[in-house]
Amino acid sequence: MEFNRKDILDIASLSKEEISFILDTADKMREISERPIKKVPTLRGKTIVLFFYEPSTRTKLSFDIAAKRLSADCVSLSASSSSMVKGETLIDTARNLEAMKPDVIVIRHSASGAPHMLSRYLKTSIINAGDGTHAHPSQALLDMMTVREKKGDLNGLRIAIIGDISHSRVARSNIVGFTKMGADVVVSGPRTMIPKGIENLGASVSHSVDLAVQDADVVMMLRIQKERQSSFLFSTEREYAREYGLSEKRMKIMKPDVLIMHPGPINRGVEISPAIADGKHSVILDQVTNGVALRMALFYLLAGGIRNADD
Ligand code: CP
C-alpha cells in the first residue's frame, strides 16, 4: 500500500490499514537489531532531531537508536538546555530547527496538542513522542506490535487497561488503536482516575479490577502520574496496591496465557508486584525491544522515500 503521511501525530488519524502496514514494516525491521552489525544504510544523509520537553528513558533512547540503526544523523535538544529558558517560544524554536533542514522532528511536550501545532507550521515531518495527556502514538503502535507478535492477531482480543487512566496518553492511544484493530478494551482503576466520557473513545469501564482482568487476554498496568495530578486522587500507595495493583493473588483469577504489559516506568510494589513484572507472563521488556523496530519503521516510512514495505 501507499503510505503518504507527513506526520505521525496520533492513532485516531491513522486507518486500520495504515496501522497494519506500520506493524508489518516494524516486523521487518526487528531482524536488523539481531545482526552482529546492527546498521543499514537506508537513511544515510537524513537528519532527525529529538526535541524532548519532558523526561524520557525508553522513548527518547529508542528513537535515537532507531535513527542510528538506519544510518540517519540524530541530534537531541532538551528544554533545559535550549534557548526556551531565555524566553524563546515553542514555535520560534521549531522554526529555527526547521531552518537547519532536518527531515524529521520528534517532539515530546507537556502540552496536549503541541505536536499538532508544529505540524501546521512546519513542512518537516513531525512525530509525536507524547503530548500531555492526549496521545503517545508510537507507544500504542509498539504495544499493538507486541500483542500481535505474541497472540497472532488483535481482532477479538480483550484488553484490560488498569490504573491512572485520566492522566494517561498511553491509555488513550491504546484504546483508540486496539478498538480500531477489532479488540475490546476495558478500563478500570480508582473512580477518581477514570475520566468522564472515556467510553467515547471506544472503551468500556469496569469499577471492579477483578472483573476487568479475569477474562482479559492482555492486562496493561499504568503508573500513577503524580506529576500531572493537581490533587490527591488516592489515599496511600499501600492501599492503591491492595485495591488496584497486580498481585500474585489477582493473577490467580486471570487467564493462564494472559500477557502482562506496562509502558514504563514501573513503580514496583505499587501498580505491579516485582514478581509479576519479572514473571513469565510479562512482556514488558519485549515492548521495549519492539519499540526500536517500531520507531525504525516510522522513520523509514516518513523519511525513507520508499512507500512499500516489500520494496
Ligand atoms: N513509555 C514511555 O513513554 O517511557 P519513557 O517516559 O521512559 O519514554
Boltz pocket constraint, residues with backbone or C-beta under 6 A from the ligand:
constraints:
  - pocket:
      binder: B
      contacts: [[A, 55], [A, 56], [A, 57], [A, 58], [A, 59], [A, 60], [A, 129], [A, 130], [A, 139], [A, 263], [A, 264], [A, 265]]
      max_distance: 6.0
